[in-house]
Protein backbone atom coordinates (compact mmCIF):
# COMPACT_ATOMS: atom_id res chain seq x y z
CA UNK A 1 0.00 0.00 0.00
CA UNK A 2 2.76 2.41 1.03
CA UNK A 3 4.64 1.88 -2.21
CA UNK A 4 1.46 2.54 -4.26
CA UNK A 5 0.99 5.79 -2.35
CA UNK A 6 4.62 6.69 -2.96
CA UNK A 7 4.30 6.04 -6.72
CA UNK A 8 1.07 8.03 -6.86
CA UNK A 9 2.66 11.03 -5.14
CA UNK A 10 5.65 10.79 -7.48
CA UNK A 11 3.33 10.79 -10.50
CA UNK A 12 1.43 13.75 -9.05
CA UNK A 13 4.61 15.77 -8.49
CA UNK A 14 5.94 15.00 -11.97
CA UNK A 15 2.57 15.98 -13.51
CA UNK A 16 2.51 19.28 -11.63
CA UNK A 17 6.07 20.11 -12.71
CA UNK A 18 5.20 19.22 -16.30
CA UNK A 19 2.07 21.38 -16.24
CA UNK A 20 4.02 24.35 -14.93
CA UNK A 21 6.65 23.86 -17.64
CA UNK A 22 4.06 23.62 -20.42
CA UNK A 23 2.37 26.77 -19.18
CA UNK A 24 5.63 28.69 -19.10
CA UNK A 25 6.51 27.50 -22.58
CA UNK A 26 3.09 28.45 -23.91
CA UNK A 27 3.31 31.89 -22.33
CA UNK A 28 6.75 32.43 -23.84
CA UNK A 29 5.47 31.52 -27.30
CA UNK A 30 2.32 33.62 -27.03
CA UNK A 31 0.01 30.61 -26.84
CA UNK A 32 -2.76 31.00 -24.40
CA UNK A 33 -4.11 28.20 -22.34
CA UNK A 34 -5.76 27.79 -19.01
CA UNK A 35 -3.33 29.94 -17.20
CA UNK A 36 -2.28 32.47 -19.78
CA UNK A 37 -4.23 35.08 -21.64
CA UNK A 38 -3.02 36.75 -24.82
CA UNK A 39 -4.31 40.31 -25.12
CA UNK A 40 -3.95 42.29 -28.36
CA UNK A 41 -4.55 46.02 -27.89
CA UNK A 42 -3.72 49.39 -29.49
CA UNK A 43 -0.37 50.89 -28.42
CA UNK A 44 -0.44 53.19 -25.33
CA UNK A 45 -3.92 52.00 -24.48
CA UNK A 46 -3.77 50.52 -20.97
CA UNK A 47 -2.28 51.28 -17.58
CA UNK A 48 0.16 48.37 -17.36
CA UNK A 49 -0.16 48.35 -13.57
CA UNK A 50 -3.61 46.89 -14.19
CA UNK A 51 -2.14 43.97 -16.09
CA UNK A 52 -0.05 43.13 -13.04
CA UNK A 53 -3.04 43.57 -10.73
CA UNK A 54 -5.15 41.22 -12.86
CA UNK A 55 -2.34 38.65 -12.85
CA UNK A 56 -2.04 38.87 -9.06
CA UNK A 57 -5.78 38.60 -8.53
CA UNK A 58 -6.39 35.68 -10.86
CA UNK A 59 -3.10 33.81 -11.18
CA UNK A 60 -3.46 34.17 -14.97
CA UNK A 61 -0.36 35.34 -16.85
CA UNK A 62 -1.03 37.95 -19.52
CA UNK A 63 0.90 37.96 -22.78
CA UNK A 64 0.41 41.50 -24.05
CA UNK A 65 0.86 42.61 -27.67
CA UNK A 66 0.02 45.88 -29.41
CA UNK A 67 -0.97 47.13 -32.87
CA UNK A 68 -1.37 50.60 -34.37
CA UNK A 69 -4.21 50.20 -36.85
CA UNK A 70 -7.36 48.13 -37.26
CA UNK A 71 -6.05 46.80 -40.54
CA UNK A 72 -2.79 45.55 -38.98
CA UNK A 73 -4.75 43.85 -36.17
CA UNK A 74 -7.15 42.20 -38.59
CA UNK A 75 -4.36 40.80 -40.77
CA UNK A 76 -2.61 39.29 -37.77
CA UNK A 77 -5.80 37.66 -36.48
CA UNK A 78 -6.67 36.28 -39.92
CA UNK A 79 -3.21 34.77 -40.27
CA UNK A 80 -3.84 32.90 -37.03
CA UNK A 81 -0.15 32.44 -36.07
CA UNK A 82 -0.80 33.72 -32.55
CA UNK A 83 -4.01 32.80 -30.80
CA UNK A 84 -5.35 35.96 -29.25
CA UNK A 85 -7.86 35.71 -26.40
CA UNK A 86 -8.89 39.36 -26.36
CA UNK A 87 -8.57 42.02 -29.09
CA UNK A 88 -9.75 45.64 -29.36
CA UNK A 89 -11.08 46.57 -32.83
CA UNK A 90 -13.02 49.74 -33.66
CA UNK A 91 -16.67 49.50 -34.61
CA UNK A 92 -16.39 48.98 -38.40
CA UNK A 93 -13.79 46.30 -37.81
CA UNK A 94 -16.02 44.53 -35.25
CA UNK A 95 -18.65 44.32 -37.98
CA UNK A 96 -16.16 43.00 -40.50
CA UNK A 97 -14.85 40.40 -38.05
CA UNK A 98 -18.39 39.21 -37.32
CA UNK A 99 -19.07 38.95 -41.06
CA UNK A 100 -15.95 36.87 -41.49
CA UNK A 101 -16.96 34.66 -38.58
CA UNK A 102 -13.86 35.51 -36.56
CA UNK A 103 -15.52 36.26 -33.20
CA UNK A 104 -17.28 34.27 -30.52
CA UNK A 105 -20.55 35.36 -28.95
CA UNK A 106 -19.93 36.81 -25.50
CA UNK A 107 -21.46 35.34 -22.37
CA UNK A 108 -22.97 38.36 -20.61
CA UNK A 109 -23.59 36.32 -17.45
CA UNK A 110 -19.81 36.34 -17.00
CA UNK A 111 -19.69 40.11 -17.33
CA UNK A 112 -21.67 41.45 -14.34
CA UNK A 113 -19.77 44.77 -14.51
CA UNK A 114 -21.30 45.44 -17.91
CA UNK A 115 -24.03 47.28 -16.02
CA UNK A 116 -21.43 50.04 -15.40
CA UNK A 117 -21.46 51.04 -19.06
CA UNK A 118 -23.56 54.05 -20.01
CA UNK A 119 -26.66 52.97 -21.97
CA UNK A 120 -25.68 55.52 -24.59
CA UNK A 121 -22.78 53.28 -25.61
CA UNK A 122 -24.64 49.98 -25.56
CA UNK A 123 -26.49 48.23 -28.34
CA UNK A 124 -24.99 50.36 -31.12
CA UNK A 125 -25.81 49.59 -34.76
CA UNK A 126 -22.46 47.88 -35.48
CA UNK A 127 -23.21 45.19 -32.87
CA UNK A 128 -26.87 44.92 -31.79
CA UNK A 129 -27.23 43.72 -28.17
CA UNK A 130 -23.44 43.71 -27.79
CA UNK A 131 -23.45 40.14 -28.86
CA UNK A 132 -19.76 40.22 -29.84
CA UNK A 133 -18.24 43.37 -28.40
CA UNK A 134 -17.99 45.46 -25.24
CA UNK A 135 -17.14 49.19 -25.30
CA UNK A 136 -13.63 50.07 -24.08
CA UNK A 137 -12.92 53.69 -25.08
CA UNK A 138 -14.51 56.17 -27.45
CA UNK A 139 -13.67 59.49 -28.99
CA UNK A 140 -13.47 61.69 -32.04
CA UNK A 141 -10.94 62.51 -34.75
CA UNK A 142 -9.91 66.15 -34.85
CA UNK A 143 -7.26 68.82 -34.95
CA UNK A 144 -4.74 68.84 -32.10
CA UNK A 145 -2.95 72.19 -32.14
CA UNK A 146 -0.36 74.24 -30.31
CA UNK A 147 -1.76 77.71 -29.55
CA UNK A 148 1.75 79.18 -29.17
CA UNK A 149 2.89 78.02 -32.59
CA UNK A 150 -0.22 78.86 -34.59
CA UNK A 151 0.52 81.58 -37.23
CA UNK A 152 -0.45 85.12 -36.12
CA UNK A 153 -4.15 85.76 -36.45
CA UNK A 154 -5.10 82.23 -37.47
CA UNK A 155 -8.45 81.12 -36.03
CA UNK A 156 -8.85 77.39 -36.52
CA UNK A 157 -12.39 76.23 -37.13
CA UNK A 158 -12.22 73.30 -39.49
CA UNK A 159 -10.46 71.06 -41.98
CA UNK A 160 -10.31 73.85 -44.61
CA UNK A 161 -7.83 75.84 -42.46
CA UNK A 162 -5.18 73.15 -42.86
CA UNK A 163 -4.49 74.12 -46.48
CA UNK A 164 -3.34 77.63 -45.43
CA UNK A 165 0.22 78.16 -46.83
CA UNK A 166 1.19 79.68 -43.47
CA UNK A 167 1.18 76.11 -42.12
CA UNK A 168 3.95 74.91 -44.43
CA UNK A 169 5.61 71.77 -43.03
CA UNK A 170 3.66 72.12 -39.78
CA UNK A 171 1.13 69.27 -39.83
CA UNK A 172 1.45 65.71 -38.54
CA UNK A 173 -1.05 63.18 -39.84
CA UNK A 174 -2.05 60.00 -38.07
CA UNK A 175 -1.13 56.90 -40.04
CA UNK A 176 -4.67 55.67 -40.66
CA UNK A 177 -6.33 55.20 -44.06
CA UNK A 178 -9.90 55.79 -42.89
CA UNK A 179 -8.91 58.84 -40.84
CA UNK A 180 -6.92 60.62 -43.55
CA UNK A 181 -8.97 59.71 -46.61
CA UNK A 182 -11.98 60.59 -44.41
CA UNK A 183 -10.47 64.01 -43.74
CA UNK A 184 -10.11 64.55 -47.51
CA UNK A 185 -13.73 63.52 -48.05
CA UNK A 186 -15.09 65.62 -45.18
CA UNK A 187 -13.19 68.70 -46.31
CA UNK A 188 -14.99 68.41 -49.69
CA UNK A 189 -18.36 68.03 -47.99
CA UNK A 190 -18.60 64.27 -48.64
CA UNK A 191 -19.41 61.60 -46.09
CA UNK A 192 -16.48 59.71 -44.62
CA UNK A 193 -18.27 56.54 -45.62
CA UNK A 194 -18.43 57.63 -49.26
CA UNK A 195 -17.59 54.86 -51.73
CA UNK A 196 -18.08 56.76 -54.98
CA UNK A 197 -14.70 56.37 -56.76
CA UNK A 198 -14.98 59.82 -58.28
CA UNK A 199 -15.36 61.41 -54.83
CA UNK A 200 -12.53 59.29 -53.50
CA UNK A 201 -10.17 60.41 -56.28
CA UNK A 202 -11.16 64.02 -55.60
CA UNK A 203 -10.32 63.42 -51.93
CA UNK A 204 -6.90 62.07 -52.92
CA UNK A 205 -6.24 65.11 -55.09
CA UNK A 206 -7.29 67.39 -52.27
CA UNK A 207 -4.92 65.56 -49.91
CA UNK A 208 -2.07 65.82 -52.40
CA UNK A 209 -2.57 69.59 -52.34
CA UNK A 210 -2.00 69.44 -48.59
CA UNK A 211 1.43 67.84 -49.05
CA UNK A 212 3.53 71.02 -48.62
CA UNK A 213 2.02 71.47 -45.17
CA UNK A 214 2.55 67.88 -44.06
CA UNK A 215 5.59 67.37 -41.84
CA UNK A 216 5.15 63.62 -41.34
CA UNK A 217 2.70 60.72 -41.17
CA UNK A 218 3.13 59.17 -37.74
CA UNK A 219 1.79 56.75 -35.16
CA UNK A 220 1.88 57.17 -31.40
CA UNK A 221 5.02 59.35 -31.66
CA UNK A 222 2.70 62.25 -32.59
CA UNK A 223 2.26 62.76 -28.85
CA UNK A 224 5.94 63.21 -28.13
CA UNK A 225 6.40 65.54 -31.14
CA UNK A 226 3.45 67.73 -30.14
CA UNK A 227 4.41 67.77 -26.45
CA UNK A 228 7.90 68.97 -27.46
CA UNK A 229 6.55 71.80 -29.67
CA UNK A 230 7.97 70.15 -32.80
CA UNK A 231 4.88 70.71 -34.93
CA UNK A 232 1.95 73.12 -34.84
CA UNK A 233 -0.83 70.68 -35.68
CA UNK A 234 -1.52 66.97 -35.48
CA UNK A 235 -4.56 65.28 -36.98
CA UNK A 236 -5.44 62.50 -34.62
CA UNK A 237 -7.65 60.99 -31.97
CA UNK A 238 -9.16 63.06 -29.16
CA UNK A 239 -7.55 60.98 -26.40
CA UNK A 240 -4.08 61.73 -27.73
CA UNK A 241 -4.89 65.44 -27.45
CA UNK A 242 -5.99 64.95 -23.83
CA UNK A 243 -2.78 63.09 -23.12
CA UNK A 244 -0.50 65.75 -24.67
CA UNK A 245 -2.36 68.52 -22.81
CA UNK A 246 -1.19 66.94 -19.58
CA UNK A 247 2.38 67.72 -20.68
CA UNK A 248 2.07 70.93 -22.65
CA UNK A 249 -0.34 73.69 -21.66
CA UNK A 250 -0.32 75.26 -25.12
CA UNK A 251 -2.12 72.27 -26.64
CA UNK A 252 -5.78 72.49 -27.57
CA UNK A 253 -8.22 70.27 -29.52
CA UNK A 254 -10.98 70.98 -32.00
CA UNK A 255 -13.59 68.89 -33.79
CA UNK A 256 -13.75 70.45 -37.30
CA UNK A 257 -16.94 72.25 -38.25
CA UNK A 258 -17.28 70.33 -41.54
CA UNK A 259 -17.78 67.14 -39.55
CA UNK A 260 -15.60 64.28 -38.43
CA UNK A 261 -15.50 60.77 -37.09
CA UNK A 262 -16.99 59.43 -33.87
CA UNK A 263 -15.40 56.09 -33.01
CA UNK A 264 -15.74 53.29 -30.48
CA UNK A 265 -13.05 50.73 -29.60
CA UNK A 266 -14.28 47.44 -28.18
CA UNK A 267 -13.21 44.24 -26.49
CA UNK A 268 -13.87 41.11 -28.55
CA UNK A 269 -12.91 37.45 -28.19
CA UNK A 270 -11.57 35.94 -31.44
CA UNK A 271 -12.71 32.44 -32.38
CA UNK A 272 -9.19 31.10 -32.03
CA UNK A 273 -9.09 32.04 -28.32
CA UNK A 274 -7.80 29.30 -26.03
CA UNK A 275 -8.82 30.87 -22.75
CA UNK A 276 -12.40 32.01 -23.21
CA UNK A 277 -13.15 32.01 -19.51
CA UNK A 278 -10.03 34.05 -18.73
CA UNK A 279 -10.96 36.46 -21.55
CA UNK A 280 -14.36 37.11 -19.94
CA UNK A 281 -12.63 37.53 -16.58
CA UNK A 282 -10.25 40.11 -18.07
CA UNK A 283 -13.02 42.08 -19.79
CA UNK A 284 -15.10 42.07 -16.61
CA UNK A 285 -12.06 43.23 -14.60
CA UNK A 286 -11.53 46.16 -16.99
CA UNK A 287 -15.22 47.07 -16.65
CA UNK A 288 -14.96 47.49 -12.87
CA UNK A 289 -15.71 51.16 -12.07
CA UNK A 290 -12.54 51.89 -10.10
CA UNK A 291 -10.30 49.93 -12.46
CA UNK A 292 -11.83 51.74 -15.45
CA UNK A 293 -11.30 55.09 -13.69
CA UNK A 294 -7.63 54.34 -13.03
CA UNK A 295 -7.18 53.16 -16.61
CA UNK A 296 -8.92 56.22 -18.04
CA UNK A 297 -6.84 58.63 -15.99
CA UNK A 298 -3.73 56.91 -17.27
CA UNK A 299 -4.70 56.52 -20.94
CA UNK A 300 -6.58 59.87 -21.19
CA UNK A 301 -9.17 58.59 -23.69
CA UNK A 302 -12.91 58.92 -22.98
CA UNK A 303 -14.49 56.10 -21.03
CA UNK A 304 -17.99 54.76 -21.70
CA UNK A 305 -18.03 53.51 -18.08
CA UNK A 306 -20.59 55.72 -16.34
CA UNK A 307 -19.82 54.41 -12.87
CA UNK A 308 -16.11 55.18 -13.36
CA UNK A 309 -16.76 58.92 -13.75
CA UNK A 310 -17.30 59.44 -9.99
CA UNK A 311 -13.76 58.20 -9.30
CA UNK A 312 -12.15 60.52 -11.86
CA UNK A 313 -10.99 64.15 -11.47
CA UNK A 314 -13.87 66.55 -12.16
CA UNK A 315 -11.92 68.63 -14.67
CA UNK A 316 -11.44 65.53 -16.78
CA UNK A 317 -15.11 64.48 -16.82
CA UNK A 318 -16.35 68.02 -17.36
CA UNK A 319 -14.07 68.74 -20.31
CA UNK A 320 -16.45 69.01 -23.24
CA UNK A 321 -13.68 68.50 -25.74
CA UNK A 322 -13.41 64.89 -24.56
CA UNK A 323 -16.87 64.30 -23.14
CA UNK A 324 -18.91 66.20 -25.75
CA UNK A 325 -22.64 66.10 -25.33
CA UNK A 326 -24.87 64.21 -27.77
CA UNK A 327 -25.58 67.44 -29.63
CA UNK A 328 -22.05 67.36 -31.04
CA UNK A 329 -21.65 63.61 -31.36
CA UNK A 330 -24.97 63.34 -33.21
CA UNK A 331 -23.61 65.35 -36.10
CA UNK A 332 -20.48 63.23 -36.41
CA UNK A 333 -20.22 60.05 -38.48
CA UNK A 334 -19.32 56.58 -37.31
CA UNK A 335 -17.27 54.54 -39.81
CA UNK A 336 -19.34 51.92 -41.54
CA UNK A 337 -17.99 48.61 -42.69
CA UNK A 338 -17.68 49.41 -46.38
CA UNK A 339 -16.86 45.89 -47.45
CA UNK A 340 -13.63 44.28 -48.51
CA UNK A 341 -13.33 46.01 -51.88
CA UNK A 342 -13.99 49.54 -50.73
CA UNK A 343 -11.70 49.15 -47.72
CA UNK A 344 -8.95 47.93 -50.03
CA UNK A 345 -9.58 50.97 -52.24
CA UNK A 346 -9.25 53.34 -49.26
CA UNK A 347 -5.98 51.64 -48.31
CA UNK A 348 -4.69 51.88 -51.86
CA UNK A 349 -5.49 55.60 -52.13
CA UNK A 350 -3.84 56.24 -48.78
CA UNK A 351 -0.74 54.42 -49.98
CA UNK A 352 -0.73 56.52 -53.17
CA UNK A 353 -0.94 59.64 -51.03
CA UNK A 354 2.00 58.49 -48.92
CA UNK A 355 4.07 57.72 -52.05
CA UNK A 356 3.18 61.11 -53.57
CA UNK A 357 4.88 62.74 -50.61
CA UNK A 358 8.20 61.10 -51.36
C1 LIG B 1 -4.44 54.57 -28.82
C2 LIG B 1 -5.14 54.53 -30.11
C3 LIG B 1 -6.58 54.78 -30.06
C4 LIG B 1 -7.23 54.35 -31.27
N1 LIG B 1 -3.04 54.75 -28.98
C5 LIG B 1 -8.47 55.03 -31.67
N2 LIG B 1 -9.27 54.12 -32.33
Boltz pocket constraint, residues with backbone or C-beta under 6 A from the ligand:
constraints:
  - pocket:
      binder: B
      contacts: [[A, 42], [A, 43], [A, 44], [A, 45], [A, 90], [A, 220], [A, 237], [A, 263], [A, 265]]
      max_distance: 6.0
